[in-house]
Amino acid sequence: INLNAEGEAAILKAFRGSGLPPLECDALLNSEMSVPDLTRVPPGQRRVLMFWTPTCGPCKPLLADLAALAAAKPTGLSVVGVVRSAEPDLEPPGEWRLERVKRIVAEYQVGFPTCVHSSKRVTEAWRAGGVPITFLLSDKGVERVAGGGRNGRALVAELSGSAKVGER
């Protein structure tokens, strides 16, 4: 039973027929891509876009799954992480926010591009207030939404099972 089905459907509906919101990154880890290219998917390819926070427990196993998927270099599929480095209303500003994200990225062997931001606007525009939330993108926009750790991991398992492994 998918307890997040209604929310996922509402998010998917909100993105149908509209462009994707821009990302704003305070830092971009593991990438030389431009920030707009993070959500620009070439025709015939797909991209997993996962929103997470450092304090999210269910995000960690999903990060590990995505790291393994990205390391396998599946043909036509790439992974991007989007992390809100801190809760601005609750946590003080400082370089420690980025350092905390870098520690988690290293711990979970995340080698895929990761946009680090502190913008409430980005979170709201992507309807990513409840993390983890995982989007499957194509050149046509959002194909699927998986809310929560269990649904995100199921999507990654499905993609891992159907992906052709090799050099992109």
PAZAKE-471425 format. One record per residue (C-alpha): residue number from 1; residue in one letter; y, x negated, z negated. Coordinates in Angstrom, 2 decimals, always signed. Layout:
+-----+--------+---------+---------+---------+
| num | residu |      yy |      xx |      zz |
+-----+--------+---------+---------+---------+
| NUM |      A |       Y |       X |       Z |
...
+-----+--------+---------+---------+---------+
END
This chain:
+-----+--------+---------+---------+---------+
| num | residu |      yy |      xx |      zz |
+-----+--------+---------+---------+---------+
|   1 |      I |   +0.00 |   +0.00 |   +0.00 |
|   2 |      N |   +3.41 |   -1.35 |   +0.99 |
|   3 |      L |   +5.80 |   -0.38 |   -1.79 |
|   4 |      N |   +8.68 |   -1.85 |   +0.22 |
|   5 |      A |   +7.98 |   +0.11 |   +3.43 |
|   6 |      E |  +10.94 |   +2.47 |   +3.09 |
|   7 |      G |  +13.41 |   -0.35 |   +2.41 |
|   8 |      E |  +11.99 |   -2.48 |   +5.22 |
|   9 |      A |  +12.28 |   +0.42 |   +7.66 |
|  10 |      A |  +15.90 |   +1.05 |   +6.64 |
|  11 |      I |  +16.81 |   -2.62 |   +7.17 |
|  12 |      L |  +15.02 |   -2.72 |  +10.51 |
|  13 |      K |  +16.82 |   +0.45 |  +11.60 |
|  14 |      A |  +20.20 |   -1.02 |  +10.58 |
|  15 |      F |  +19.63 |   -4.01 |  +12.86 |
|  16 |      R |  +18.33 |   -2.06 |  +15.87 |
|  17 |      G |  +20.76 |   -2.26 |  +18.78 |
|  18 |      S |  +23.21 |   -4.47 |  +16.94 |
|  19 |      G |  +23.80 |   -8.18 |  +16.97 |
|  20 |      L |  +22.72 |  -10.38 |  +14.12 |
|  21 |      P |  +25.29 |  -11.21 |  +11.45 |
|  22 |      P |  +26.49 |  -14.81 |  +11.38 |
|  23 |      L |  +25.28 |  -17.27 |   +8.80 |
|  24 |      E |  +27.67 |  -19.41 |   +6.77 |
|  25 |      C |  +26.17 |  -22.61 |   +5.42 |
|  26 |      D |  +27.75 |  -24.81 |   +2.77 |
|  27 |      A |  +25.04 |  -27.33 |   +3.67 |
|  28 |      L |  +22.30 |  -27.44 |   +6.30 |
|  29 |      L |  +19.15 |  -29.28 |   +5.28 |
|  30 |      N |  +16.39 |  -30.61 |   +7.58 |
|  31 |      S |  +18.24 |  -29.81 |  +10.80 |
|  32 |      E |  +20.60 |  -31.08 |  +13.42 |
|  33 |      M |  +20.98 |  -27.57 |  +14.86 |
|  34 |      S |  +24.35 |  -25.88 |  +14.78 |
|  35 |      V |  +24.63 |  -23.00 |  +12.33 |
|  36 |      P |  +24.91 |  -20.35 |  +15.11 |
|  37 |      D |  +21.70 |  -21.73 |  +16.66 |
|  38 |      L |  +19.74 |  -20.90 |  +13.50 |
|  39 |      T |  +19.63 |  -17.24 |  +14.54 |
|  40 |      R |  +19.79 |  -17.77 |  +18.32 |
|  41 |      V |  +16.17 |  -17.45 |  +19.45 |
|  42 |      P |  +15.28 |  -18.62 |  +22.98 |
|  43 |      P |  +13.57 |  -16.05 |  +25.25 |
|  44 |      G |   +9.82 |  -15.90 |  +24.72 |
|  45 |      Q |  +10.02 |  -17.41 |  +21.25 |
|  46 |      R |  +10.16 |  -16.04 |  +17.73 |
|  47 |      R |  +11.69 |  -17.29 |  +14.51 |
|  48 |      V |  +10.86 |  -16.53 |  +10.90 |
|  49 |      L |  +14.03 |  -16.31 |   +8.81 |
|  50 |      M |  +13.42 |  -16.19 |   +5.05 |
|  51 |      F |  +16.12 |  -15.50 |   +2.47 |
|  52 |      W |  +15.51 |  -16.85 |   -1.03 |
|  53 |      T |  +17.17 |  -18.06 |   -4.21 |
|  54 |      P |  +16.27 |  -20.96 |   -6.52 |
|  55 |      T |  +15.52 |  -18.60 |   -9.43 |
|  56 |      C |  +13.19 |  -16.30 |   -7.46 |
|  57 |      G |   +9.59 |  -16.65 |   -8.65 |
|  58 |      P |   +7.90 |  -14.86 |   -5.71 |
|  59 |      C |   +9.91 |  -17.03 |   -3.29 |
|  60 |      K |   +8.07 |  -20.23 |   -4.19 |
|  61 |      P |   +4.57 |  -19.37 |   -2.86 |
|  62 |      L |   +6.19 |  -17.95 |   +0.26 |
|  63 |      L |   +8.15 |  -21.20 |   +0.72 |
|  64 |      A |   +4.89 |  -23.13 |   +0.48 |
|  65 |      D |   +3.24 |  -20.85 |   +3.07 |
|  66 |      L |   +6.19 |  -21.18 |   +5.43 |
|  67 |      A |   +6.25 |  -24.96 |   +4.98 |
|  68 |      A |   +2.58 |  -25.12 |   +5.98 |
|  69 |      L |   +3.18 |  -22.83 |   +8.96 |
|  70 |      A |   +6.15 |  -24.89 |  +10.16 |
|  71 |      A |   +4.24 |  -28.16 |   +9.67 |
|  72 |      A |   +1.51 |  -26.84 |  +11.99 |
|  73 |      K |   +4.16 |  -26.61 |  +14.74 |
|  74 |      P |   +2.97 |  -23.31 |  +16.22 |
|  75 |      T |   +3.89 |  -22.82 |  +19.85 |
|  76 |      G |   +6.80 |  -20.44 |  +20.33 |
|  77 |      L |   +7.41 |  -19.94 |  +16.61 |
|  78 |      S |   +9.92 |  -21.64 |  +14.32 |
|  79 |      V |  +11.00 |  -21.20 |  +10.71 |
|  80 |      V |  +14.45 |  -21.19 |   +9.07 |
|  81 |      G |  +15.23 |  -20.76 |   +5.40 |
|  82 |      V |  +18.43 |  -19.26 |   +4.01 |
|  83 |      V |  +19.05 |  -19.91 |   +0.33 |
|  84 |      R |  +21.85 |  -18.63 |   -1.83 |
|  85 |      S |  +22.36 |  -21.66 |   -4.03 |
|  86 |      A |  +23.59 |  -19.79 |   -7.10 |
|  87 |      E |  +24.79 |  -16.47 |   -8.37 |
|  88 |      P |  +28.57 |  -17.06 |   -8.36 |
|  89 |      D |  +29.24 |  -14.40 |  -10.98 |
|  90 |      L |  +26.73 |  -15.89 |  -13.43 |
|  91 |      E |  +26.47 |  -19.62 |  -12.72 |
|  92 |      P |  +29.25 |  -22.22 |  -12.78 |
|  93 |      P |  +30.29 |  -24.04 |   -9.61 |
|  94 |      G |  +29.25 |  -27.61 |   -9.01 |
|  95 |      E |  +27.17 |  -30.05 |   -7.02 |
|  96 |      W |  +24.19 |  -29.21 |   -9.25 |
|  97 |      R |  +23.62 |  -26.07 |   -7.13 |
|  98 |      L |  +22.83 |  -28.07 |   -3.98 |
|  99 |      E |  +20.81 |  -30.62 |   -5.97 |
| 100 |      R |  +18.67 |  -27.82 |   -7.41 |
| 101 |      V |  +17.97 |  -26.50 |   -3.90 |
| 102 |      K |  +17.12 |  -30.01 |   -2.66 |
| 103 |      R |  +14.63 |  -30.46 |   -5.52 |
| 104 |      I |  +12.86 |  -27.19 |   -4.63 |
| 105 |      V |  +12.85 |  -28.04 |   -0.92 |
| 106 |      A |  +11.23 |  -31.41 |   -1.75 |
| 107 |      E |   +8.76 |  -29.92 |   -4.24 |
| 108 |      Y |   +7.48 |  -27.36 |   -1.73 |
| 109 |      Q |   +7.59 |  -29.83 |   +1.19 |
| 110 |      V |   +9.98 |  -27.65 |   +3.16 |
| 111 |      G |  +10.59 |  -29.49 |   +6.42 |
| 112 |      F |  +12.19 |  -26.62 |   +8.30 |
| 113 |      P |  +15.95 |  -26.02 |   +8.67 |
| 114 |      T |  +17.46 |  -24.56 |   +5.52 |
| 115 |      C |  +20.93 |  -23.02 |   +5.33 |
| 116 |      V |  +22.35 |  -23.35 |   +1.82 |
| 117 |      H |  +25.15 |  -20.91 |   +1.09 |
| 118 |      S |  +26.98 |  -19.29 |   -1.79 |
| 119 |      S |  +28.39 |  -16.33 |   +0.11 |
| 120 |      K |  +27.90 |  -12.81 |   -1.13 |
| 121 |      R |  +29.10 |  -11.73 |   +2.33 |
| 122 |      V |  +26.11 |  -13.40 |   +4.04 |
| 123 |      T |  +23.69 |  -11.81 |   +1.60 |
| 124 |      E |  +25.19 |   -8.35 |   +2.13 |
| 125 |      A |  +25.48 |   -8.64 |   +5.93 |
| 126 |      W |  +21.77 |   -9.50 |   +6.19 |
| 127 |      R |  +20.84 |   -6.86 |   +3.55 |
| 128 |      A |  +19.15 |   -9.67 |   +1.65 |
| 129 |      G |  +20.11 |   -8.74 |   -1.90 |
| 130 |      G |  +16.47 |   -8.48 |   -2.96 |
| 131 |      V |  +14.69 |  -11.75 |   -2.32 |
| 132 |      P |  +12.48 |  -12.88 |   -0.89 |
| 133 |      I |  +13.09 |  -11.07 |   +2.32 |
| 134 |      T |  +11.61 |  -12.33 |   +5.56 |
| 135 |      F |  +12.74 |  -11.45 |   +9.06 |
| 136 |      L |  +10.85 |  -12.04 |  +12.29 |
| 137 |      L |  +13.41 |  -12.60 |  +15.03 |
| 138 |      S |  +13.18 |  -12.76 |  +18.80 |
| 139 |      D |  +15.80 |  -13.10 |  +21.51 |
| 140 |      K |  +16.16 |   -9.31 |  +21.27 |
| 141 |      G |  +16.99 |   -9.31 |  +17.53 |
| 142 |      V |  +14.99 |   -8.35 |  +14.45 |
| 143 |      E |  +11.37 |   -7.47 |  +15.25 |
| 144 |      R |  +10.05 |   -7.09 |  +11.71 |
| 145 |      V |  +11.17 |   -7.18 |   +8.09 |
| 146 |      A |   +8.97 |   -8.07 |   +5.13 |
| 147 |      G |  +10.46 |   -7.35 |   +1.71 |
| 148 |      G |   +9.03 |   -9.12 |   -1.32 |
| 149 |      G |   +6.70 |  -12.03 |   -1.78 |
| 150 |      R |   +3.45 |  -10.21 |   -1.03 |
| 151 |      N |   +4.69 |   -8.72 |   +2.22 |
| 152 |      G |   +6.31 |  -11.98 |   +3.27 |
| 153 |      R |   +3.09 |  -13.89 |   +2.64 |
| 154 |      A |   +1.12 |  -11.26 |   +4.58 |
| 155 |      L |   +3.47 |  -11.68 |   +7.55 |
| 156 |      V |   +3.13 |  -15.47 |   +7.40 |
| 157 |      A |   -0.68 |  -15.18 |   +7.20 |
| 158 |      E |   -0.64 |  -12.89 |  +10.22 |
| 159 |      L |   +1.57 |  -15.27 |  +12.16 |
| 160 |      S |   -0.55 |  -18.26 |  +11.10 |
| 161 |      G |   -3.70 |  -16.51 |  +12.32 |
| 162 |      S |   -2.23 |  -15.66 |  +15.71 |
| 163 |      A |   -0.26 |  -18.86 |  +16.29 |
| 164 |      K |   -1.35 |  -21.55 |  +18.69 |
| 165 |      V |   -0.97 |  -24.83 |  +16.88 |
| 166 |      G |   +0.43 |  -27.86 |  +18.64 |
| 167 |      E |   +3.63 |  -29.50 |  +19.69 |
| 168 |      R |   +6.45 |  -27.08 |  +20.42 |
+-----+--------+---------+---------+---------+
END
